[in-house]
Amino acid sequence: MLQSIFQVEELSKKYNIPIEDIILIALNCCGIQANIPEKRIRFKLKLNSCKELFYLAICVNTRESPFFMKNNKLFLYDKEIGNVIERENDTCDSSYFRRNKTVLTLNSNSRSKCRGCKFCGTYDQDSEDINNLLAEDRLSKRINEILKLNSLKDLSNLIEVSICTGCFNNEEDALNHILMLRRVLKNFGFYKEIKYIGSQIISQRSFKILRNIRPFSLYLTLECFTRRKELLKHYKANISISKAKRILRSSISNGFNTTILYILGLDPIDVVIDKFKEFYFYMNRFPIINLFQNYLSQQETLRISDAKNIEYYLKARKELEKIFHNSNLKPRPWENYRPLWYLAFNGKKINDIRI
């Protein structure tokens, strides 16, 4: 994907994209080679070329990569480019913080048991989420553990709690969990936004009920535009492109912050651009555009051939910036750890929390 550091410099000039952004895009897509037992790791990265810290979740030894790690030093071929800090095994945790501990993510329903989407590999990680958080007493106990561990008196410092899971039995179970979560969170001083990331809250009935717990946001896990029957679990695949638009429109009309999650690398670039031009009118938050990563070696076959070239991602980035150029929607770095944008968006510096 990258031939040398000199190629990075040439691409930076060609596309007017920071060198660091190109390196991080390639790093996410390629993963790293390392003599470690973990299949996937999370870490903070300090690049030698800038003062910023970045947070990444990267696959290890799942494909050939120009990046390798040794003694927590990161190399691009034979050039040392940065330091890996606070490296840890990436597991299916039941909870973790983002945005300098002002956003809490809950994988409420044992994400490691979720199956069906061919591009996903969280189920293959070492699971630490055996006990789900579906009962009020269990959720309350877990929140108390989080408070104690982080020396917090309550959750009033948070701006958002996210529910990130894909394995409720049905829409009713997902809805009831969200309602229960709001009840429990109030007991800990949290009244701000609950974000649902998934594809099971889709009906007008659910939206009408969820109006009672606002602020609420819907992040629909659309994932791809083509090969949906082939790549997605059945209930995701059953959401057609036209149905997805109806769901998003309904979410916005009920007063919710609304967007999609999408994986870049599975669709031809012309389809990506055409469909985002369509979906632009059905979102009031910037989409979460994740770079495709192969958790397992065999998943590399799912990446379309054009997406094996770094310029696929750089071209997509420039075209997507054109689509959102005249809007007030911008990427929030802390919301996406494998994005297209790090230091700059549309030629302007991104001034937001990254970790």
C-alpha positions, -999 to +999 in steps of 0.1 A: +000+000+000+029+023+008+062+019-010+083+043+011+083+075+031+092+094+000+059+082-016+041+096+014+056+130+008+047+129-029+011+119-021+009+147+005+018+173-021-005+157-047-036+156-025-028+184-001-032+161+028-009+161+059+018+135+058+007+123+092-029+117+080-016+095+051+006+075+074-022+069+098-047+059+070-022+034+057-014+021+092-051+014+099-056-004+066-024-024+067-020-031+104+014-039+118+039-067+119+052-075+154+066-103+175+037-103+200+009-127+208-020-103+205-041-103+173-052-067+178-039-039+200-050-005+213-024+022+220-016+059+219+008+068+191+033+097+192+046+103+157+081+118+155+069+144+130+043+162+152+034+169+188-001+153+187-011+121+203-033+097+184-053+067+196-055+036+174-069+001+174-048-020+150-047-055+137-015-074+142+001-099+117-031-104+097-016-092+064+016-080+049+024-046+061+051-020+056+047-011+093+063-030+121+067-025+158+098-034+179+103-024+215+073-001+212+089+018+184+069+020+152+087+017+118+077+023+082+100+000+064+134+009+080+125+044+092+115+049+128+083+071+127+070+071+162+065+056+197+037+033+208+025+043+243+002+024+268-002-006+245-029-031+255-047-061+241-079-051+223-107-071+239-144-070+239-147-048+269-180-042+285-172-005+289-145+021+281-140+059+280-135+083+251-129+120+248-107+124+279-132+103+300-162+125+292-179+098+269-186+063+282-192+034+258-211+004+270-210-029+251-241-039+269-249-073+254-217-094+252-204-081+219-181-112+217-212-133+211-223-113+181-219-131+148-229-127+111-211-098+095-182-112+075-159-082+079-161-082+117-137-100+140-145-088+175-159-123+183-124-137+177-107-115+203-101-125+239-134-117+255-137-098+287-175-092+284-189-125+294-213-109+319-237-086+300-252-054+314-288-061+306-302-062+342-305-030+362-286-044+392-257-056+370-255-024+352-256-004+384-229-026+399-207-020+368-211+017+369-202+018+406-170-002+396-162+024+369-167+053+394-145+037+420-118+028+395-117+063+381-122+082+414-155+097+402-184+106+425-210+103+398-214+105+360-223+142+358-190+150+340-201+129+310-215+145+278-226+112+263-231+075+270-230+052+240-246+018+236-224-002+212-237-037+205-252-057+177-267-087+193-300-080+210-326-106+201-350-081+186-360-044+184-381-046+215-352-059+236-329-032+223-356-005+230-362-018+266-325-018+273-322+019+262-351+028+284-336+009+313-303+026+308-318+060+310-335+051+344-302+038+358-281+067+345-303+092+362-294+076+395-258+085+388-264+121+378-264+116+341-291+134+320-273+141+288-272+122+254-276+085+250-262+073+217-274+040+202-250+024+177-267-004+158-294-014+133-322-027+155-340+005+164-358+012+132-396+016+137-417+047+142-431+032+173-396+030+189-388+065+179-420+078+194-412+061+227-376+073+227-387+109+224-394+106+262-357+101+270-341+128+248-314+138+242-310+107+221-290+099+190-292+071+164-261+059+147-273+034+121-248+007+113-252+007+075-216-006+069-217-010+031-238+000+000-232-031-022-230-069-014-252-063+016-268-098+015-233-113+011-215-093+038-241-085+065-260-105+091-296-111+081-313-083+100-288-057+088-290-070+052-328-067+053-324-029+057-323-018+021-307+015+011-342+030+006-353+017+040-322+031+057-331+065+043-366+062+057-352+052+092-328+081+092-355+106+081-378+093+108-351+097+134-344+133+125-381+141+124-383+129+160-356+153+171-327+129+173-291+134+163-287+110+134-260+095+112-246+063+098-216+041+103-199+030+071-168+009+063-146+023+035-129-004+014-158-027+006-174-007-022-162+009-055-153+045-050-179+058-075-206+040-055-192+055-023-194+090-036-228+087-053-244+071-022-230+097+002-244+124-020-278+108-015-274+101+023-261+137+029-297+148+032-305+121+059-279+130+085-275+158+109-242+145+123-210+137+104-209+100+094-186+076+111-165+064+082-143+035+094-113+022+073-117-015+065-094-036+087-090-074+084-092-088+119-085-122+103-061-129+074-088-143+052-109-112+055-085-094+031-104-110+003-134-088+012-115-056+003-121-046-033-090-046-055-090-008-059-090-004-021-056-022-019-041+011-032-036+040-008-049+065-034-084+049-032-087+063+003-071+097-005-095+102-034-124+092-013-114+116+014-112+145-011-145+137-027-163+133+006-149+167+017-165+182-013-199+167-003-197+182+032-179+214+023-209+237+027-224+220+058-216+224+094-210+187+098-174+179+106-156+147+119-151+144+156-118+126+161-126+111+195-157+094+179-137+073+154-104+056+160-099+045+123-110+074+103-100+092+071-093+125+090-068+132+117-051+166+116-071+183+089-105+183+072-112+202+040-077+218+043-084+232+078-069+220+111-092+199+132-095+214+166-111+188+188-102+162+214-086+131+198-085+105+226 
